[in-house]
């Protein structure tokens, strides 16, 4: 197999890239802005157009302290959000006052064939300056052959007895061969007070 090289030795001087080098493009499908919203639902734009979809969470803010930001999937255009899911969830955190750190698996945030809402971010702070940001990828949702895999990572300002920085990692699959055509986000308690969620297709 031939090795392809860029046509210049200096990165600053590169004028073209070999045809074998490339990456996916994010194509914005829709944007929703929360305003004391009980749910944020994406009921259109998730179809066979793309093999991968990405949800971007931008400065989302919880109405209620220590609530979880959660998601669920639908196979009937959003009439029901109850797809069976098996997931895994772990996190790293560091307190503002440097009093504690951890890297740990969180069994309370995973599901084993559960149809309920899956935590994406846990234990949110509701301080005026608190928010979470991150993304969730959903792969090949229109497949009628395979289960539906998803991966998320979120950085948040969390709240317990004191504030902390935390990164949350969640992944799993919707155990269905039906096409996923809608996704809903909501808090485990209270509303999504503010923030933006964008849906992209990856080409």
Steps between C-alpha positions, in 0.01 A plus 500: 500500500640839402553760773335837426679820596389863511671697227706721733737432790378790713151502649473874443580450132253220426274596211326168443433178685514147353161371392520217755507749789169635622254518783129517567315826461243614756176606331267698726148357491324689780553711812282512809533753781374411846296749702365330813437201273369175647632313195701563185392259226650442155220335301620577148830490315611162640470264204709309246666816363805456726665201669595711803322779686651730764315699767698796639411630849602865544482674842193312617380603845290303748204646685543256791819426690642143486264397217617273217494591130353195324408366157281236337434363152185447294406270210160662437584864425485602864166350604692291753853525640555153640768312304677230704859611563811343647757760602820572689593817690816630666629839614790708624458794740699758696360729772548876470672512840736215401364283782431195287531330163376175351491283191219250541236282339145605597263203517203724591523663156507191280218289358469128427217469248330796665237700310521809720696818435878463499712753697741694280617738773444442872466729803481837324556826687231767466724798590454796267841437341464120478446310176600190308639458149573195290368274229329170425557293187231267361610247236299366205160563661307388190651151492246220510776241551709618795451641851550879531825611665550838670788669683500822703750710689401801708695753707297653782504711811352259752346552842499296819616656826734715289553575130728286284619455144401167353525322168237232440536214252197299392461241223265221408255371246129508438412131473270525201522427129226755434613836366556771761330816374474726806706589809383683813699674775369604841603547863428235761351781711392849397555654159787577265513866600706621204753387243532387140494154345604463137448197277752425225531230239852377422582457131 
